Structures are given as structure tokens and as C-alpha cells.
Amino acid sequence: MAKGFGRVKRRRENLEASMDRLSLLNTLIPWEVFAESLGQLETKERKSRAGRKPIDRLQLS
């Protein structure tokens, strides 16, 4: 087991047990609906493979 993994797992369990509002939003909002419109946004062409990898646009919202 990786160091610190147990703390993360316990933290997530505690948040879910206390009715974390973000978890509630994830069940109420169909995020896939936004994926199509976000996919239509113009993306810049990468000049090289250096630097940070692209982040999923749905995560950025």
C-alpha cells in the first residue's frame, strides 16, 4: 500500500458519510451533457510534446 493512501481513503469516506455537497451535485448533474459543447471549443495545436499534458475540459469547468 502506498504511503498516505489510507488517509485519503478515510478522508473520502468521512466526506461521503457527512453528505458532501460535491458528491450530491455529481449525482444530480448530468456532466456528460456539457462534454459535447466543451468539445466544440477551439484548441491550440501543440508545437511539441514538452510541457504539461492537456487537461480534460470537463474537469476544468
C-alpha positions as CSV (number, residue, x, y, z in Angstrom):
1,M,0.0,0.0,0.0
2,A,1.3,3.4,-0.9
3,K,2.2,5.8,1.9
4,G,-0.7,8.0,2.8
5,F,-3.3,6.1,0.8
6,G,-5.2,5.1,3.9
7,R,-5.6,8.8,5.0
8,V,-7.0,9.7,1.6
9,K,-9.4,6.8,1.7
10,R,-10.6,7.6,5.2
11,R,-11.0,11.3,4.2
12,R,-13.2,10.4,1.3
13,E,-15.3,8.0,3.4
14,N,-15.8,10.7,6.0
15,L,-16.8,13.3,3.4
16,E,-19.3,10.9,1.8
17,A,-20.7,10.0,5.2
18,S,-21.2,13.6,6.1
19,M,-23.3,14.2,2.8
20,D,-20.6,16.1,1.0
21,R,-22.3,18.6,-1.3
22,L,-20.0,17.9,-4.2
23,S,-20.9,14.2,-4.2
24,L,-24.6,15.3,-4.1
25,L,-24.0,17.5,-7.1
26,N,-22.3,14.7,-9.0
27,T,-25.5,12.6,-8.6
28,L,-27.8,15.5,-9.7
29,I,-26.0,17.0,-12.6
30,P,-25.5,15.0,-15.9
31,W,-22.0,16.3,-16.6
32,E,-21.9,14.4,-20.0
33,V,-24.3,17.0,-21.4
34,F,-21.6,19.6,-21.2
35,A,-18.9,17.5,-22.8
36,E,-20.2,18.0,-26.4
37,S,-20.4,21.8,-26.1
38,L,-17.0,21.9,-24.5
39,G,-15.6,19.7,-27.2
40,Q,-16.5,22.3,-29.8
41,L,-14.2,24.9,-28.3
42,E,-11.2,25.7,-30.4
43,T,-8.0,24.0,-29.2
44,K,-4.5,25.2,-29.9
45,E,-2.2,22.9,-31.7
46,R,0.7,21.7,-29.7
47,K,4.1,22.7,-31.1
48,S,6.0,20.0,-29.2
49,R,5.4,17.2,-26.6
50,A,7.2,19.3,-23.9
51,G,5.2,20.7,-21.0
52,R,2.0,19.8,-19.3
53,K,-0.3,17.4,-20.9
54,P,-3.8,18.7,-21.9
55,I,-6.4,18.5,-19.2
56,D,-9.9,17.2,-19.8
57,R,-12.1,20.3,-20.5
58,L,-14.9,18.9,-18.3
59,Q,-12.6,18.8,-15.3
60,L,-11.7,22.4,-15.9
61,S,-15.3,23.6,-15.7
